[in-house]
Amino acid sequence: MSDITDFDSLRRAMAENSEEPEGPARNARAEQLLAEAEKLGIPLAVIEALGHQLKVYNYSSEKDKMFVPFARLLRMWDERPEDFDEYETHSLHWVFKWMSSGMLDQPHIPLASIEKWLGEMEHRYRLAGHSERAVRSAEFSVAAHVGDMARAERAYGAWLAADRDSMADCHACELHGQGWWQAERGRDTEALELWAPVLEGEFACAHEPHTVLASSLAPLLRLGRVDEARANHLRGFRLVRAMESMRGAYADHVEFCVLTGNEARGLELLAERPAYFTDTGHPRSKLEFMAVVALLMDRLTELGLAEQRVPGPAGRDWTARELAAHARAQALALAAGFDERNGTEHVSERARARMAQRPLVERLPLGVRTAARPQAVALPAPAAAAAPGGSEGTGAQADLPALLAEARRLSDTLQPNAIEAWAAVSRAADGVELHPLDRAEIADHRAMDLGPEGIPLFEEAAELYAAAGDPGEALAARARGAYVSALTGEVPQALTAIADLYDRVLALYAEDGTGVRQTAAVLMSRARILMRRVHEAEGAVQERVVPDAEAAAREVLALVEGQTGDDVRLTSRVAEARAMLAELAALAGDVEGAAELFARASAEFVGAGLPWFAVEYEARLAGLAHHLGDTAEAERALRAALEHGGPHLEATGRAQLHLQLAEVLGGRGLSEEAAEHALQAAHWADEAGESRTLGAWARQQLGGFLLRQGRFAEAAEVLESALPDLSAETHGDGAVVQTQWWLGDCLSELGEHREAAERRLQAAEIARHWPEQHDHATLAHLAAESLGHAGRHTEADQAYARAGALWRTLGNVHGLIRSLRARAWLALRVEDAEGRSDTASALMASAVEECRAALEAVDDDAARERLVAELGHTHRQFGDLLARSAAEDAEDESIRTALEEALAQVTRAVAVFASLGGEALHSRTGAELAAGWLEADLSRPAEAAARARAVLVAYDGHDEDDEAAQERRAEAAQMLHVVQEQADAEQGRA
């Protein structure tokens, strides 16, 4: 049996369908509703149902279905215009614009038909008395589409010159079209100036700022305004993600990913909308989408990923190479269809230009989680590199002396790429007879590169050094091997080995058989091994081994200090030994001493031109400074670490430093800069393959910093991206709760109340198990607010009741009172509930009683003042509730009784606020005015006037810049005017 029994039920059903998501299901329901409307035998019902059908078709992928219901509406208008009410008359003329753009989007409709339609539109608008603004806008669209630039410019000027009237597109849509034209003509700055009011929220509609955000992406990138482009992508994609009709805007976001080195995210976006590959109802947006798909696939192919599996049209698997060819063919075929209709090559030229674009940014971090950027396949290295200085040489052997010299220079100056240079020497020396010293150095550096696997090579290097006549370096090589073995956990064996090497090198040094550099190398390896023993020991054992490590570090200093000269290797020994003493001081609890030593070690590395070695020490210094509460020093040290590391920092280390700096800056309230560092942390964590661990932390922090700045859509997108990777096991349940909490706040600000409630309830469920229940109570209260805003009143009442019970247990009377007041208002809003006024009044009365009981028990003056203010607000709300509970169709006496009771509560509120003096002035006068309006409603103009005058007296001589005072004065003056008219009317009746 149909649920449509009359016109009202039809209208309710259409309103409900309008709230459903865009798509075929909503369209099908609109078709059913039209059939039901036809059964009612009411012409206006059919007209409204046709209008509803036309609207849902327009906002879907089935735009090509719009023409049939519109043709029927137009025929009905021509036959019986009196069947249309004012609203439907307006709507009929309004959708003329949809028809003109809809025809342009369908290449099978001849251009002559479109031009004829323009004339029809102009004629009918003139007859209806409308401005030609909408007509000229439609003409501009036709001219721009076919590439008639001269006509487009003329129509554009006429569009802007014509008066705005009720047929003009909304401001947001008009500004989008005007900005699009400026960008199309290469005037990106002007486009963004036009779009600014939409981007800033001044103008909005069903599809704005959605399309403006998408259209702004490429112009912003071209202008180098990458931060704004990133923000608009995060904001805009969130808006278009669920809207089926916005394939063109969706394509803009995919294009943005290609232009910013975010190809992996572009693939994720394609995977979210498989139907976009095949939906045929709107050919123009399919052309735009397929052109961007081709752009992305070509980019992947260029990066050496032609055979990667990618999301594409359903029914088969696709590689990037295959989808590139398919998408290009589809885009060009669609473009050719438009051009054949238009008689120009303009659409094809635009499609080819779009598919030929090059990235505008090498890699723009977005903050949301995505796979690391696909890497190009490395090309084979040439057989022989050119010799330094440009000489090609005759092969590897000819290059070897130069390669050796460069490797020695790099290793002697401790450059970060020294190991790679020695690897090049090793490759060039393959099959070449070398001096033992050369072979020793190659083996030594190869061992350093291999780590634990290179331990045998240290022995080989030692033998070669000895054969070359350098016994000191042979001992140093063995000492390095002993240290690497200690890193594998073999500390006792390493200590045994280093003890012998230590004795031998000191004896050799005493006999002038070796130099300071070799001796320092052995002593430093010994100190490192002893430090390793310290780190592995615990408790009392650690205390016993610390003195040996400290003595070893001081021995290095005693040997080297004063003998470094220009030898950066020796300088590094001094700095490292100093850092060891810093570590030991920190273990002993001497935080200030440790900080001073780390600072000296860092300064020595920087002074020697080796800033990359200072990174670790600056990071340690930052931790110590944070422990000491010196946030300025912590910030300085972290900035220095990032600066010193430069391009040599590994991705993980860079992510950690950025995240630590973000936390420090966030603690100082510098949320904008903190967000930038959290963004960088997330990016580098992704690059390091740590998206699920360090990356999740960074995204969580980034979301919080964006939330602080009021960038709610961006924050929500980032937090939603972080949530799947956050877990109680890895990050702690506190991080999960905080993320859900922040996300709920964002969604609430965005008006997504049902989703906000869900997040807050999920967080509350976790917090329910915590020993301290304040967060649980707060989250339950916030969830209740969201449920109420979402219209889920029964669930909201349950959540408020849960929060109230928790507030009572916690002894938080303010939370308890506010939960009772909220439940009272909810009870009043529940439709068709018997006794809702009684329930609401009872709950508000309970709030009053709880407040009074708390006042009797409190003995703190500040707490008492807060409770008195709470009592005043409760009386005021009680009065408002009683006034609103008086049903309009109730008996006069019933209404009067409710108003009298309301007046009594508001009068009590005035008295309570008055007891607080000047601190509650605005609250008192607000209640006084509320009482005055109730007096007026009760036909007591004299009493109402007296209250208005009391408010004016209260603000006599008050600060003129006080906005609240100005508002109260204006309302009091308005009240005096109203009650004077009331009094005059009463006198006239008498």
Disulfide bonds with the S-S distance in Angstrom:
none
